[in-house]
Amino acid sequence: MAKTMSDIEYLQAQIPDFKGYLDEISRHQTDQRVRAWVGSTLADVQQRLAGKLEPDAAKALEATIFRCQFPDQIFTTRLDVADVDADVARGLAQADRALVELANRASLADAPELPAILSEFSVAFDRRRQRAPQPPEVEPEAVPPIS
């Protein structure tokens, strides 16, 4: 029986210079590399299916590529202050793997199959955001009364 790859191993095999999630800089580099890889793969799909997509599918593909071009500010801000242990790193890797697998599916899809795959991207990006730890609660500083 063949051993299946962990999400981290899968990402290391798919994403050039994959950095992981253990420190802030690596998390930002990983975010950028995953989005760039997914966006580039989808741009190849866009070129391959040029003129074959229904207008709504072409717009959805363009919107998904656009979403890959810019970081999700809530996601990245949460990662700035996060304590990422092995469990959180596994959750982030699972979410990133889902995006990469969707891009791989899209790269093999024909025009009629693509809209269903594109609709899954929005869900996958939202799940990715949810995997980023919530920032710790910070008690507001007491403001002394004005005398």
Beta strands, then each sheet from edge to edge (+ up, - down):
end
